[in-house]
Amino acid sequence: MPELILEIDKDDNSIGMRSREDFYTDKLYHRSSVLLLFNNEGELLLQKRSVSKKWFPGVYEFSVSGTTGDESDKECIEREAKEELGLTDLKFKFLFKITPSEKNDRVFNAVFSAQTNKEIVYDPEEIDSVQWVSLERLQKRITENSNRFSPQLIIGLEKYLKKNN
């Protein structure tokens, strides 16, 4: 059975469920939940997406990133944190949304934050690698070579830093 994703309109209103493959045309809008996961030292966990992924293969992305099915944004990030990183019982804080107009695609990203020092056990089918990095170092790496990072991560990090500095 195909994985189903919630289709929405350009104003973020629900339309109905569709097969994931329908969204590969980049003509349909959908939602995604993403996570900025920090450790006690204030470092951010970056994931390097698997090269087998359809969207942004092999680039650095939020700590967790997942498309929304028939669930809330918070339920999505809880599910994805468990599936991608093996983490449960995180205290998620909703931060903001990234709209399609900010990154020239058709995804509304709900951005959450959380903190942990638990061991990360990532899913190798979803993620090639993970690494903890300081925000200062990450900003420098993005400046040096932005094409190695997803557009939504760059925009999300910029919005996060504006709100938290």
Secondary structure, 3 states (H helix, E strand, C coil): CCCEEEEECCCCCEEEEEEHHHHHHCCCEEEEEEEEEECCCCCEEEEEECCCCCCCCCCEECCEEEECCCCCHHHHHHHHHHHHHCCCCCCCEEEEEECHHHHCCCEEEEEEEEECCCCCCCCCCCEEEEEEECHHHHHHHHHHCHHHECHHHHHHHHHHHHHHC
